[in-house]
Amino acid sequence: MAKRKDDDAARRERLYEALDAAYPDPRCELDFETPLQLLVATILSAQCTDERVNQVTPALFARFPDAGALASSDSAELEGLIRSTGFYRNKAKAIRTAAKQLVDDHGGEVPRDFDALCKLSGVARKTANLVMGIAFGEPTGFVVDTHVKRLAGRLGFSNETKPEKIERDLCAVVPQARWIRLGTQLILHGRRVCAAKKPDCAACTLSDDCPSAAAAT
């Protein structure tokens, strides 16, 4: 059993090195300049591509530059600006409500606190972890989106299917100093190489240490 754990740890280290080589400067693909902009962009990204969100947010942030402006925004105007991201009525409601919470409870600023973030409208663990990690550089956990969920299973980090349990497994075996970096790398790799339906194992630099690739050969 001890040898198996040692082998697994060594395999994970090789995966980290391969991901570092493939994505030496991993960055969130949502465009933002402030924690508030990242928070809003992340709410908009639900069931929507980052590319689409990035097409919408310049006009949105120019029209509503801060939490106060968003909180007092006309719902129809806000919905019109974000319509193309889908589920725009629910997203507009969440954004306006979260902005009002920021104004009422946090002086209009996004709190640098995981639990406080989770109390905002439209925010759950995934969004809170992303804002804490990307905006503030605080590794509070893993952003378990569809890509991280898929890769955590394929790469042998977790056999779970629920995001909370996948996050628990990742946090248990990955050094905390790597949480933000690895989370972003997994998302990028899932988008560019390890697709849901047709993973490009032949071109994947992780394939030698990927249980899923080994099973497919």
KOLPA-748552 format. One line per 5 residues: number of its first residue (from 1); for each residue x, y, z of C-alpha. Coordinates in steps of 0.5 Angstrom, whole numbers. Layout:
N
NUM	X/Y/Z; ...
END
This chain:
217
1	0/0/0; 6/5/2; 9/3/-5; 2/5/-9; 2/12/-5
6	9/13/-7; 7/11/-14; 1/16/-14; 5/21/-11; 10/21/-16
11	5/20/-22; 2/27/-20; 9/30/-20; 10/28/-27; 3/31/-29
16	4/38/-25; 11/38/-29; 7/37/-36; 2/42/-34; 7/47/-32
21	11/46/-39; 4/46/-43; 1/52/-39; 7/56/-36; 3/62/-35
26	-4/60/-34; -9/65/-34; -17/66/-33; -20/67/-40; -25/71/-37
31	-23/79/-38; -23/83/-32; -20/89/-29; -23/89/-22; -26/83/-17
36	-33/86/-18; -32/85/-26; -29/78/-25; -35/76/-20; -40/79/-25
41	-37/76/-31; -37/69/-27; -44/69/-26; -45/71/-33; -41/65/-35
46	-46/60/-32; -48/56/-38; -44/60/-43; -37/61/-46; -32/65/-43
51	-31/68/-50; -39/70/-51; -38/73/-44; -32/77/-46; -36/80/-52
56	-42/83/-47; -38/85/-41; -34/91/-44; -41/95/-45; -44/92/-39
61	-38/95/-35; -38/102/-38; -45/103/-37; -45/100/-30; -38/101/-27
66	-39/100/-20; -43/96/-15; -48/102/-14; -49/103/-21; -51/95/-22
71	-55/95/-15; -59/101/-18; -59/99/-25; -66/98/-29; -67/91/-30
76	-70/91/-37; -63/95/-39; -59/90/-35; -62/84/-38; -61/87/-45
81	-54/88/-44; -53/81/-42; -58/77/-46; -54/73/-51; -51/70/-45
86	-57/66/-44; -61/65/-38; -61/73/-38; -67/74/-33; -64/70/-27
91	-57/73/-28; -59/80/-28; -63/79/-22; -57/75/-19; -52/81/-21
96	-57/86/-18; -58/83/-12; -51/81/-11; -49/88/-12; -54/91/-7
101	-51/86/-2; -44/89/-3; -47/96/-2; -51/95/4; -46/90/7
106	-39/91/4; -38/98/2; -39/97/-5; -33/92/-5; -32/85/-6
111	-30/82/0; -24/78/1; -27/73/5; -30/66/2; -36/65/7
116	-38/72/6; -37/71/-2; -42/65/-1; -47/69/2; -48/73/-4
121	-53/72/-9; -51/68/-15; -45/65/-12; -43/58/-9; -37/55/-8
126	-34/55/-15; -35/62/-16; -33/64/-9; -26/60/-10; -25/63/-17
131	-26/70/-14; -21/68/-8; -16/65/-12; -16/69/-19; -18/76/-16
136	-14/76/-9; -9/70/-10; -12/66/-4; -12/59/-5; -19/57/-1
141	-21/51/-6; -21/48/-13; -26/51/-18; -30/45/-20; -33/46/-27
146	-35/41/-32; -27/41/-35; -24/40/-28; -30/35/-26; -28/31/-32
151	-20/31/-32; -20/30/-24; -23/23/-26; -19/22/-32; -13/23/-29
156	-14/19/-23; -15/25/-18; -22/23/-16; -27/18/-17; -33/22/-14
161	-38/25/-19; -41/31/-14; -37/38/-14; -36/38/-7; -33/31/-6
166	-28/32/-12; -26/39/-9; -25/35/-3; -21/30/-6; -17/35/-10
171	-15/39/-4; -13/32/0; -7/30/-5; -5/37/-9; -1/42/-5
176	-5/48/-3; 1/52/-6; -2/49/-13; -9/50/-12; -10/56/-16
181	-5/54/-22; -7/47/-22; -15/49/-23; -13/54/-28; -9/49/-32
186	-14/43/-32; -19/48/-35; -15/50/-40; -13/43/-42; -20/41/-42
191	-22/46/-47; -16/45/-51; -14/38/-51; -18/33/-46; -25/35/-49
196	-31/31/-47; -33/27/-53; -26/26/-57; -20/27/-52; -14/28/-56
201	-10/23/-53; -5/22/-59; -3/30/-58; -4/30/-50; 3/31/-46
206	0/28/-40; -2/21/-43; 4/17/-41; 1/18/-34; -7/19/-35
211	-11/12/-33; -16/14/-38; -11/15/-44; -8/8/-42; -15/5/-42
216	-17/7/-49; -11/4/-52
END
